[in-house]
Amino acid sequence: MASVKFDDLALQYVLSDESDQRQTISEKAATAIHESTNSRIAVGQWVASINRWIQPGDDSDDDNFIARASALDFLASTLRVLRQRNVSLKADQVKLLVTFFGSLFSSDHRAGVTASTKALRHLVGMQLFEATLGDDIIANICKLGDDFKLQTPPTRLEIYELFLQLLQDPTVANDLEYRHGNTCGFITSLLDLCKNERDPQNLMKWFEILKTFLQNFSPSEDITIEVFKTFSAYFPISLRASATPSGITADDLKIAVRSCFAAHYRVASHAIPYLINKLDQGDAVTVAVKVDILQTLDACLLQYEHPKQSVVPFADQIWSSLKYEVRNGEVPDTVKATLKVIRSLTSRLDDNELRSFLVDAWRDLVEDLSSPSYTAQAGRLLIAITGATVAAFATITPQAIRHIQSTLKSTQSGSHKQELVALLNSTLSVRSHLVDISKESASVDKGSDLLKDELFGDHIFFDAYLPLWEECSAGETSIEKVGILKKIMEGLAALVGQQSSGSGPSHQLCSASTCEKIIGWLVNPSIVYPLEGTQPNESIADSDTNQDIRDAAVAALKDAVPLYPPAFQLLLQQFISSLKIAYQNQLASHDLPLEIMLVSSTLCDVGCSTQPGKPLSFPKPASLINVLQEGLLWTLSEKAPPRYWTAFISSIRLSIQQSLNAVPKQNSSSSPSKSHAITKEWYTGYIKNVEAAGGFLFDTNNPVKSTEALETYDRDVHRQILAYSLSVVGQLYRRFTTAQQPDGSMGSQLRVGLGKDFVKGPESTTDQDICLHQLGLLATTVIRALEEEEQKVLELDRDVFVLFNNIDLHVDSQGALSPGTGVVSPLDNYRTAPLSMGILQGLYPGVMSSLHHAQALKNLGTILTSAPSPCSDMTRAALDISFMTLSNKLRVADKDNAQTKLQIQESLLNILTKVLNTSSEPTLDAPTSIRIFRSILHFLAGDVARFQPAPSDHNLLLKAVCDKAASEPSIGRQLATNLEVLVSPKECLEKENHAIRKRLSGEWLYYKAVQPYLKDCFPHAAVDETVAVNRAVAAFTILKHLRYEQYAGDAPQIVRVCIRSLATFETGVEMDSCLGVLLNILEKEPDALKEHLAGLVPGMIAVYETARKTPKATGSADGSTPAKARGRERVLCRKSALLFFQKLPASYEAHHLLPLRQQLLRPLSTACGDSVREVRRLALAARKAWEGLE
C-alpha cells in the first residue's frame, strides 16, 4: 500500500458521484493509513491531500463549494471506515484533527459544517479521544451563531447527534461538570444556538439532549429554569403536514417533550404548576391538548424520584384541579386520563402524606356520593384512589363501604342505587386485583389484614346485596329495578371470588352456604326459568328486558363459577331437575327442545370459563357431557319426541367442540409425539377406567369424585376430552342402532339397523332422521380432531360400516376386512346412512382402506342409481355426502384403486345415458332422473375438489355431464340448475374434515365446465333457444360460486351472456345467480360493464318489477313451503337489483350515469315502498346515491 497516493484518492473521491465508488476509495485510504509504517506521515499526507480545495477562494462559485464539501467528506468518510475497523489514531493526531475540523465552523459555514460534524463524531468515538476536547468542540460549533439556523435540516441533525454523543459520554460529561460546575455554561450556549429549531426529526434529538442534560448534570436553579423554558415553549406540541415527511408523528414529538418534563425531580417545582395552570384554562384547551397535559403530568408523577420533594408539595393542588375534570367532565378520554393521574398521585404517597391526602379527598367525595347527580363521578375518583395501593385501599375503604350502605338504605332514586351498587362491584374487583398483587409482591406486609377481609365476605352480602336483591325481586319490577338487578348479579359474581389476604393459606371469604345461595339466584334466570317457560319477572311484558336479565345472569355465572368450582355441579344438578319438571309441565307455546339447546350453550360457556392464566380441568367438560347424556337417556326413557333427542345430541356436540377448543394440545406439531398420542393400548385402558369410575353416566350428585380417577389416569386434558368424547360417540351409536351377525342368507353383509327407540310412524320419521344426522355430525366433530395415526390405530375405518358395534368381522388370511363389509346396511331403508356419513367425514384420506372403502364406493353407486329410490330424500342426502366423501378421499395411486374408480365412472356413464335418454320412450320419470343426476354430481364434486387433469379418461364422466345435461329437451333446465353441486360449499369437503382440495380446482372446473360452452349461450345453427338458455343457467349456476379472478379473462363474453339472461331467466334462483355474477364483476372490474350500462339498467329495472309482482297461484297454497321458497327467491332478486343500482354511482364517473338517471329515479321511488324492510333500505340508499349525481 506504500504506492497509494492520497492526492489521487482525494481527486477520485471529489470527482465521483456514486456512493459505492466513494466507499471503495475511503476504504483504500483507511487501509493505507492503518498499514503504513509511519502513521504520522501517512495521516499528514492524507490531510494535505485536500489542500487544493481548502485554499481560500471565491465562495460564490457553486462548483468550488461542492468540490470543497466533497473533499472534506473524503476525510470524514475515511475516519468512519477507521472507526468501523476499530483503528484509532494517536492522541495528538486526534487532537489536531479536532482542532482542524472545529476551526471550519467559524471559517467555512457553507461547505465545512456537515463534513466537519461527521468527522468529529467519528473522532469522538475513537479510543484515544480526550474528554477535555468535548468542551472545545461545543465551543467551536456554537461559533456558528445565527448561521446555525441557515444550515439544512440534515446538517443540523448531524450537529444534534454530535452534541448528544458528547453528553452521553461519561468522561466528557464529567469533564464538562468539572469545568463549568452548576453554572453549566456550555448548555447556555447550546440553548442560544438551537432555540429556533422547528424540524420534527431535529426536535426529537434536541429534546433528547435536554433530557440527557437534566438527568446527567446538576445545574443551578437558574439554569434549570432556562432549560425548562426552552422545552416548555414547545408544549403543547403539534405537527404540521410537510412536503417532505420525516416519518416522525405528532405522538412521537409529544412523548419526546414529555420525557423532558419528567426527566428529573428538580424540574417538578416548575413543571407541575405549569401543567396545572395549562389545565385550568378551561374551554380554551382542546380535548387532545388536555389529554396531552394529563399524560405528561402522569409521567412526571410516576418518574420523579424523591416524591416527598417532587410530588407531596403539589398533591393538594393536583387534587383540587383534577377532581373537577372528573366531576364535571363529559369527554371519556379526558376522564380516563385524569383518573390515571389521580391513581399515580396516590401511589406515590405513603404514611402521613397518604392519610392527609385521603382525608381531604374523602371530605370532597362523601357529599357527592350522597348526591344522585354526582355519584358516578365520585365513584370513579374513589376507585382510582383505592386501586392505587394496598395502603390506600385499607385506609379509605371501611368508611366508604359504610357510607355506601347507609346511602343505599336512605335513597329513593333507582338510578342512584344502581350507581352505588356499581361502585360496590368496582370495589370488589379492585380488592381482588390487590389481593393478587399483594401475594406476588415482597414489599407488602402480608402479616397484617390490610385488605379488610372482615368487610368483604358474608358481611357485605347480608348488609348490602341481600336486602337489595329481595327489594328488587319482590312485587312489581320496574325498568330501574331491572338495571339494579343486573348490577347486583355482576357484584355477586365478584363477591363469590373474594379471597383472604395476609400470609396464611388463601380461602374464600364467603361461606359455602352464601356461595350456594348466590349461585341459586343466578341459576334461576339463566337455567330454570328458560327451561320451565317462565320469565325472570312476570310483571315485565317486554321480552327484551327479560332477555337482558337472562344475559346478565349468564355473564355473572361465567365470572362466578371459575371462582367457586363447586358451583358448576350445582348448575348441572339444577339443569337435570328443571328439565324433568319442565318436560312434565311444559306449556303448549313453549319450545322446550330449543330452550334445552340454549341452556346447554350457557352451560358450555360457563363450563369452559376459567380464571385468567389457569387451564381448563377435565372434570368440568366430562361432567357436562355426562349430564347431557343423562338428559338424553331420560327423554328416551320417557318416550319423548325425537326433537328432544336432537337437542341433547346437538348440545353434546357443542360442549365437546368448545371443550377441545378451550384446551390446546400439549404437542402443537402436525404429528404428535408418541407420549401425547392416543394408542390402542392407552385407549383400552382408559375405557376400563371409565367403566371403573361408574361407566359413562357418573353420579351427578358427586361427579367430581367419579372424574378424579380419570384425571389422575392422564394429565393431558386435551387427550382425555378427546378420548372420552370418542367413547361417548361409540356409546350413542350403539344405543341408536342394532347389529346382527352375518348369516348364510346375507352372505358376509352386516345387518346394522335402527335401535329400539325408533318407533315407526310417518309423523316422526323426519325428526328421527334429523336426529341421526346430528349424531353423525357429532361423530365428525370428534373423529376429525384425532390425528391420522390415531385414527389408524383405533381402526376407525372399520366403524364406518359397523357403527361402533363390537361384533366379529370376517377377515382374510392377511387380517384385512373382507370386501363384503364395505357396504351400507340396507335395513330400515338405509336410514343408518347419516351415521356412516359422520364417521367418513372425519377420517383422513390415509386411513381409508383401499379394499373395503372402494367396495363401499361401488355399493353406494349402485344404491343411488337404482330406481325407484330405495330411501327417503333425507337419507339419500346422507348417502350422497358419503358418495362424495369417498370419491374425494379414496386414494387412487395404485392401479387397483384407479381401475375401481374407472369402473364406477363407466357404470355412472351408462346410468347418465338412461337419465338423458331422449331418443326413445323415457325409462325414468323426471324426479327420479334428477335425483340420480344429483348423485352423479356428488360423485363428481368429490373428484373435482382433488382434480386429476391427466389421464383424460378420468374425466369422461364430467365431460359427458357438461356436454349433454343442458341439451336434454324435457328436464335440461332443471339439470342445469343442479350443476352447482359441483362447486357449491360443502362441509364434508372442508379442510378441517381432511378433504383433499387442490388450490386450482375452481379454475380447472371453469375451463372444463363453463368456458367451452359460453359460445352456446347464444342461439346459432347448432343450438336452439331452449338449449342456449339452459347453457346460460348452467354457466351462472357454477360461476356464482367461483372467484372473479378465476374467470376474469372471459369477463366481456360473460357480461354479454348476463345482459341476455336478464330477459330470458325465470325470476328466482336462476336470476339471482346471474345478478350475483354481475355484482361480482361490478365490484372487481367496473370497466367491463361500462359500455353496457345502457342495456343493463333497463334490464335490471325489469328484473325488479317482475320480482315484485306476486305470481298467480299455481296449485300450491300460499302458505306452502314451495310458495314461501319462491317468495324468498323473489326478495333476493329485488335486493340484488337494488344493490346493483346503489353501487353504480360509486363505481363510475357521473357523466357515464347522468343519461340514465331520469329513467331510474321513478322505479327507485317505487321500490322505497317495497313490502320488505331490507329492500326498502337498499332502495333508499340507491335513490340517495343517484340523486347526488352532479
Secondary structure, DSSP 8 states (H G I E B T S, - for coil): -TT--HHHHHHHHHH---HHHHHHHHHHHHHHHHH-S-HHHHHHHHHHTTHHHHS---TT-HHHHHHHHHHHHHHHHHHHHHHHTT----HHHHHHHHHHHHHHHHH-TTTHHHHHHHHHHHHHTSTT--TTHHHHHHHHHHTTGGGGGGS-HHHHHHHHHHHHHHHHSHHHHHHHHHHHGGG-HHHHHHHHHHTT---HHHHHHHHHHHHHHHHH----HHHHHHHHHHHHTT-S------SS--S--HHHHHHHHHHHHTS-GGGHHHHHHHHHHHHTTGGGS-HHHHHHHHHHHHHHHHH-S-HHHHTGGGHHHHHHHHHHHHHS---HHHHHHHHHHHHHHHHT--HHHHHHHHHHHHHHHHHHHTSTTTHHHHHHHHHHHHTT-HHHHHHHHHHHHHHHHHHHHH---HHHHHHHHHHHHHHHHHHHHHHHHHHH-SSS-TTS-TT-GGGSSHHHIIIIIHHHHHHHHSS---HHHHHHHHHHHHHHHHHHT-B--SSS---BSS-HHHHHHHHHHHHIIIIIHHHHT--S-TT---HHHHHHHHHHHHHHHHHHHHHSTHHHHHHHHHHHHHHHHHHHT--TT--HHHHHHHHHHHHHHHHT---TT----THHHHHHHHHHHHHHHHHHHTT--HHHHHHHHHHHHHHHHHHHHHS--SS-SSS--TTTS--HHHHHHHHHHHHHTTSSS--TTSHHHHHHHHHHH---HHHHHHHHHHHHHHHHHHHHEEEE---GGGTT--EEEE-TT----HHHHHHHHHHHHHHHHHHHHHHTTS-HHHHHHTTHHHHHHHTT------B-TTS-B-GGGSS---HHHHTTHHHHHHHHHHS-GGGS-TTHHHHHHHHHHHHHT-SS-SS-HHHHHHHHHHHHHHHHHS---SHHHHHHHHHHHHHHHHHHHHHT--SSS-SS-HHHHHHHHHHHHHHHHHHHHT---SSGGGGHHHHHHHHHGGG-TTTHHHHHHGGGGGTS--GGGSGGGT----TTHHHHHHHHHTGGGGGGGS-BTTB-HHHHHHHHHHHHHHHTTS-GGGTGGGHHHHHHHHHHHHHHS-TTHHHHHHHHHHHHHHHH-THHHHTTHHHHHHHHHHHHHHHHS-----SS-TTSHHHHHHHHHHHHHHHHHHHHHHHHHHHS-HHHHHHHHHHHHHHHHHHTT-SSHHHHHHHHHHHHHHHT--
